[in-house]
């Protein structure tokens, strides 16, 4: 299956990440900062105060009203987007697999970020950080990422907490943290750490259809894909109902956690095309504009 | 101890165990499914409360249950019989002598209590079906009771203060055995002689309860009015010990001593003691103060009610009869020569002397020479006869009729008549009971017999009126035969006494040779227990467990 589809890339090219309340300044970038300052786009006026640069005085106003007013401009910021993709074995389920879906999402976000002249760092992790691919602000670099993604395979165990903590603590600059995972390992500590570091966190929870409603019944031996642990059970309708309740509680828990910690959360199923997710759901959710 | 199988062929079904094991070994393996993570599944199962507990159960528990179920089922079908060494193995009938002599206290607390405890011991070590007969005057049978129920019945049982009837009880036991060999255990003190049927298929075991036979007892008693001021009290007292006995005899009325005298009786002697007391009514007690093993017969209880009968005498003239009636204190007598204009409701006793009404009359009566509705074909003339014997009945009590001559007597044959007095040629006096009519029929003319001249005639008339007109306080009162004394029943006061020479003589009189319990103890028997029912119960229990564990543990099986 193709990850990269030029038509798809064209569609998403015009999208931009809508990041709220971000205050990250290093280079003056393309992104508007809530701060007013050294941008090019006029924002407002204010009374001149000693120390203000004279070049920002609006002489036309002075000429008309004899008041010293200083022009204020929207400050444009440089946003670094950190995309973290869970590449553990648990992601290797579903049609398409959650991992494939995650890779496509990661590529899409990378592309639209790069298109917006933003710096992107793609990282994949399992129980630890397994690889970091920085992408400079050139669209051509997307193809390098694509090559890397094509080679990438889901393997190993997940340790979300450790991976996120490690990655966040290694950051020298603040940036947007986008985590794509199935969250089937403890995650709260890692996210809390990221929030402690005042990083805006975006979670994309990928679930496969077989996780939502298991298609099997009867005497089963369930094997954990990551740990190879086994549970023998008799799966009947009543147990499936119980499972669905457990899943529901699990999802509600993530949602409420996200709200409490001011984290953006979007849940998707592998049955929803990535295009639909990006062009419809994420736009509706205010993630993209 | 060994086990026999009545249907051993069923044991071949045990090979099915192997089939279950094979099926278990080759049963299709579980479908192996890889899932992203077991986190959600573990939580799901933990929500089922029993989940964790069932997880700890051995993996092959259900197989074990299945094997056990089949094993016990096959065993049950093969009818296993467990044989345990035991004293008794045959079905058993127990006869408990409940007569008054069993109240003797030569063994404490009493012979009866001792017999009861021995019976309970016997029941406990005898698993066979047990029937029980309580030997009273009529045998009482306790059937279809288990060990516990028989024990409870025994606890309730009290000594019957009358004469027991062991012979009748043995006959009852023979009929209960219905030809199937039984062990018949008789628990008695031996005061009542018994005989065992020679052709009996049953085996008899005699349990003699009692050691010594020291007893002085009042064997009978009666009070008669001697004249208008004096009563005569007759007491028959027996000494059933090996030594002469001296004791005081006291006559009491409502705790007031009326008379006391010293009595001496030789060993095995029976003496009639006559005492005169002032004319009294109410409760009279005669008591002897000798200490013996049977206290129940040391007192005689009498109750003298106020007696005032209204009697109609229909006669052409009988001065002896009139005199006998008039001598009875408080009696109101009306004499008629015909039935014209007589309101029978005014009388409570009727005497028809030679004049017999055609229709039946309700009430109490004495018919002399015939009775209403008599069929001439049932009359047989026997002519001149002499009285030879008479039934033991309250009406004949203290009568001496032997040798009384009758010039012209008849015998009657009627199902309503029961002979009372016998002559050398047949009965001459009958007890008549038909519907509401009760009374005595004499089949001869009083004036043609020497009966009216004898001392017994007024006693006969007195007894007759006492018997029919007043309730007899000395009549047996079955409701209160557990202890002597004054007992109130249906508004009447009864005096309950043992008054039995057979029961007061508490010595052992059995002389027959039957098996003793000692021999029995040496005999080796077996208890046979059918294990099939307990095994079926076990199968059901295991089946329930199997279902329970299957349902509860299927998610972890």
Contacts between the chains, C-beta under 8 A, distances in Angstrom:
chain1	res1	chain2	res2	distance
A	89	B	36	7.8
A	90	B	36	3.7
A	90	B	37	5.1
A	91	B	36	7.5
A	92	B	36	7.9
A	93	B	34	7.9
A	93	B	35	7.5
A	93	B	36	4.8
A	98	B	36	7.7
A	182	B	36	6.3
A	182	B	37	7.9
A	184	B	36	5.7
A	184	B	37	4.0
A	184	B	39	5.8
A	184	B	40	7.8
A	185	B	37	7.5
A	185	B	39	7.8
A	208	B	36	7.4
A	211	B	36	6.5
A	211	B	40	7.8
A	216	B	31	6.8
A	216	B	33	5.7
A	218	B	31	6.6
A	219	B	30	4.7
A	219	B	31	6.8
A	220	B	30	5.7
A	220	B	31	5.2
A	220	B	32	7.7
A	220	B	33	5.5
A	221	B	29	7.9
A	221	B	30	4.2
A	221	B	31	6.9
A	221	B	32	4.6
A	221	B	33	7.0
A	222	B	33	5.6
A	222	B	34	7.9
A	222	B	35	5.2
A	222	B	38	6.3
A	222	B	41	5.9
A	223	B	32	6.2
A	223	B	33	6.9
A	223	B	34	4.8
A	223	B	35	6.9
A	224	B	34	8.0
A	224	B	35	6.8
A	224	B	37	5.9
A	224	B	38	4.4
A	225	B	34	5.1
A	225	B	35	6.6
A	225	B	36	5.5
A	225	B	37	7.1
A	226	B	36	7.8
A	226	B	37	6.6
A	227	B	38	7.6
A	229	B	38	5.6
A	231	B	38	5.7
A	231	B	41	5.7
A	231	B	42	7.0
A	231	B	45	7.4
A	232	B	30	6.0
A	232	B	556	6.9
A	232	B	557	6.9
A	233	B	41	7.4
A	233	B	45	6.8
A	233	B	555	4.8
A	233	B	556	6.5
A	233	B	557	7.9
A	234	B	554	4.3
A	234	B	555	5.6
A	234	B	557	6.3
A	239	B	44	6.7
A	239	B	45	7.8
A	239	B	555	6.0
A	242	B	44	4.8
A	242	B	47	6.0
A	242	B	48	7.0
A	243	B	40	6.5
A	243	B	41	6.8
A	243	B	44	4.5
A	245	B	44	7.8
A	245	B	47	7.7
A	246	B	40	5.3
A	246	B	43	4.8
A	246	B	44	4.5
A	246	B	47	6.9
A	247	B	40	5.8
A	250	B	40	6.2
A	250	B	43	7.7
